[in-house]
Structure formats: C-alpha cells, structure tokens
Amino acid sequence: MARSQSAALDRKKLMADPIMVTTIVVLITFLTLFILYPLAILLVDSFVGDGGFGFGIFRRIFAMPTFTTAITNTLKVGLLVGVLSAFLGLLFAYVEVYVRVGRLVGGLFKVVSMLPVVSPPFVLSLSMIMLFGKAGIITRFLLGIYDNSVYGFWGIAIVQTLTFFPVCYMMLKGLLKNIDPSLEEAARDMGASRWRVFVSVTLPLMLPGLGNAFLVTFIESIADFANPMLIGGSYDTLATTIYLQITGSYDKPGAAAMAVVLLCITLAMFAVQKYYLERKTAATLTGKASRGRMLIEDKSVKIPLTILCGLAAAFVILMYLCVPIGAFFPTWGYKFFPLTGKWFKLIFTRYHGFQAFWDSFRLSLISAPITALLSMIISYLVVKRNFKSKGFIEAVSMLAMAVPGTVLGVGYIRGFSAGVFRTGFLQGLYGTGLVLIIVFVVRSLPTGTRSGISALRQIDKSIEESAYDMGANSFKVFMTVTLPLIKDSFLSGLVTAFVRSITAISAIILLVTPQFLLITVQINEFAEKGSYSLACAFATILIVITYGAVLLMDLFMKRFGTSKKMKED
C-alpha cells in the first residue's frame, strides 16, 4: 500500500514538472521514430509484396540456394566462434584471477582486452590476409606455401574468435573475482585436486556466466559484416548476403525479409542472454569474496598456463601491429624493404584522405556528445524516476544492442527513402550526414545507457531530493547535482561513442552517399580491390585517432575525474 502511494506521488510530481514531461515525450518520439519504426517497416515490407499481404517474399528467399546456404554458414560460424571465444576468454580470465602472473603477462592481458574496443572491426582480417594469404609473409615468404587459401569458413572463424574473445575475457574475469575462495578451499582441504575443484566447484558456479559470454559472442559473430566481407571469399553469411541483395540484385523487399530473419535470430539469442542467463548469473554470484584468494604458484600449473596465454596474447598483439607495419612496405607481397611512407602521401594527395578523415571525424564528434547526454538522461529516468513508459524507454534504448548493423541500415533505407510511411515526411533526411549521425547515436546508445544505469544506482536518492527541496527544477538538479556525480561514466560514454562511430561500417555502408567519404568505407573498398598497403595506411591513422581519444579520456579522468576528487577529499 505504502509503495503504491509512493509511486503515485512520484508520478504526480513528475507530471507537475513540464521540463521532465517534455524530455520524456521527446525521448519516446526519438526512440520510436529511429529504432522501432525502421524495424517495423522491415516487417511490413517482408509480408507485403506485389501480390498483397502474405508469406510470398519469405517463400521466395527461402527458395534461393544462396540464402539457405548463408543461414547455415552463419549459424556454423556463430556456434564455433561462440565456443572458441568463451573457452579462450575463460582461460585468460582464470589465469589472471587464479594464477600469480608476472607484470609482462598482466600488461599483455590489459592490451588485449582494450584492442578490440579501439580498433576498426576488420583490422584482424587485413592482418590475416597479409600474414597467411597467398602473398602472405608467413605462408609465402617464410614457409614457401603458394596454394593456401585463408578465405572462407576457417578464416572468418579465426578472425572473429581473436576479435571477440577479449569480450568474454572481461565478462568472465568479473565473475571469477566474485566467487568466494572459501568454497574452493574447502574442497581442497578435503583432498580434491585443482582440476577436481575447477570441474566440481568453480565451473558450476560460473556456468550461467559462461553461457552468457557464449551468447554475446554468438550474437556479435552472426551480426558481423566487416570480417566476412573481407575474408569470407565465396563463403557468404547472412550479413553479407543482405548487403549483396541490395547492392547487387537491387531486391529491397528480399533484403528486408532476409534482414527480418537475421533480426529474429539475434533477438531470440538476446532475450535468452538478457532475461535468463544474466539473472541466473546474478543469483549465483552475489556480493564480494569474504577474503583474498590465494593465488596458484605451483610451477606445474603456473608455467604452462602463463606461457600459453602469453603466446596467445602476443600473437593477437602481433596481428594488430601487422597493419601499421604493412602500411610502410613499398609493395605488399613482392617487396618489403626499404620502408616507405608513400602510401600515406598517396591517401592524402590522390585518394581524398583529408575529406575522408574530416567527414568521419566531424560526424563522430557531433554524434558522441549527443549519445553520451542521451544515455545519461535515459539512465536518469530509468533509475531515478517512476512513470508508466519507463519500461518502454529502457527496452527500446537497449534494443539497438540486439539489432545487427546491416539490418538497421536496410530498415533506414526502407523507412526513410520515401519518407515516413511513404508520405514524404523526413524524406530529406535520407542520404544526408544527419541520418549517419542518428545511426551512430542509435548504435552507441545501449553501451552508454548501461554504464549510466550502473553509476546512478550508486547515488543516494536523498542527495537529489535535497536540491528539489531547495526549489531547483529537474533540469537544474540533473545538470548541477546528478551529472557531476556521474561525469566519469559520461566521459567514458562520450569517448566510447566517438570510437564506435568512427570505426563503424556495417550500419552505414548502405546509407553513405558519395557526398561523404568515411574512413571505414574507404578501408573496405581498398581491401576488396587488393590494395592492402593503402587500406593499412588508412587503418593506421584511424587506430592512432581512436587510441589518442582513449588516452586523452584516461588522462582527463585522472586529472579531473570524480575518483580524483574523492581521493583528494
């Protein structure tokens, strides 16, 4: 009774605040128009063909051998990548949390965990081709192998595993740290071996988390466009088939139906991961460990695991370093020395490098603060306010996480090329830089929202209520009380949004027009043509930009962040 009265009072206070009501209305409109509407249009286009409403388009695409093959290929790659990534992530996480490792290995782990975040999504595909392709350094020049092919199923699987396993590693590391060491030590005291303790105690405790890591990687794998496009060869996946259906066959209804199939798969996996495995993990691992864990120092365990993880981490770092190194070779595959900077000169003098970097930089720079501010506002409404449409705002803002970029791109084409509901309204949005900014915002919104929700749940409600009692309105409270308290999350979301936007390709490759030259699109085009040195030069400068943004954010937070002020106080 008291709870319902409190909720009713909160809603009454909310409705009396015109700024908050306006914010909620604008948010709902934005989320409906730019997330729900494009997906709804895909569903409509899939069922409404030339013959009227029905399953005709789905029957047509399922009759295509290329489409059924693409579904099979996508699921095969996704399953293998999910298993391998979860296994590698568990291995790295276990070694870091349970084994006493040296500073060198620990440093390698940190670098590996950060690389996929700040690098373009197709860097490892470029490296794999340059190291193990027909003109690769290792295969052709070191081993003398000429008839190998790195393209296809195994090429995609290896590249995606190396790209996504750090995500599993970061997820599982947090889970392992929360396991109370007394449970495992009790088993050790009863005479169980370390392997027995791991199999009978540690693994069952983190099994839901392991399933969660598998599903996250599976979703990332089947939604990936850039890597299969570069290294897939004739091995088509759903994401690349959708792209080719529009650009090659000009079959937009067919592409829409294919996008719906891919969306259904990712949404189903996302629902299982979000509403079942995450809750099960939270229920299994609660609170912090009661005391510190005794790290393994047994050489028979420590040395093999440390060497294995150290070599794997060093190989991943080598793969990422291969791209900037390759940008300085005179002619890839034929002449490697002396090193030259001609490719960097060419991209700026002949291939419109300045325009590409300026377009990418300014669009990302515009979208980043919008994303960060929207994320914090949504987080604030979800955590600190009580109103009927709160669940809708949270669910829709997080929905973009489960929508593959290619699917979203097709939705925007079908939804805005002729205006909203074919009325001409907002038709001018299509083909402009504004639609690219909106896509960047939508794609980065879930990451910032999750970070903001976590930060806001740690702030006592009484801090803001005291500001309201002194007569401040909701805007004043948010800007002067709430936002300064979560500015670390805001800055982190700002930089993450910038990095994700400037390295994006799957969502915007179908929407970009000749008016805008984006770096990722240029890299993709040069790599497809076999101009790997030019692709490497573009990718190297992009990596420098993203690393620079992350380093600046770290320095800024160390100097002006909330944690800095708390330490000084």
Order of alpha helices (4+ residues) and beta strands (2+ residues): alpha-alpha-alpha-beta-beta-alpha-alpha-alpha-alpha-alpha-alpha-alpha-alpha-alpha-alpha-alpha-alpha-alpha-alpha-alpha-alpha-alpha-alpha-alpha-alpha-alpha-alpha-alpha-alpha
